[in-house]
């Protein structure tokens, strides 16, 4: 079975699109970074390293410092696909990030995006 081409794309190629989508709707790069930190366990230094060294998307998620255990609470549709029903693990992680960025662009509060217990 052939890998989806998104897996081999450098994360540094899609990151600017996430930031642009957020900024177009009045949100910030810092908020995009906060979402990525929450989801993957990366911090500013490790994210900068990933962006600099051209790490592909599959490796970005596979080598994430600490995928958030609450990411399973992310539900909904992105690109016509229910994220919670995506069977392939890497694609599900990609869709989780897409969904969180969509919520940010739609103006949702960060506590709700990050599935904080206090937001429930």
Protein Blocks (a to p, Z undefined) as FASTA:
>chain_A
ZZdfklmpcfklmmmmmmmmmmmnopafklmmmmmmmmnopafklmmmmmmnopafklmm
mmgfbacfklmmpgcdeehiafklpmblklmmmmmmmmmmmmmmnopafklmnopaklZZ
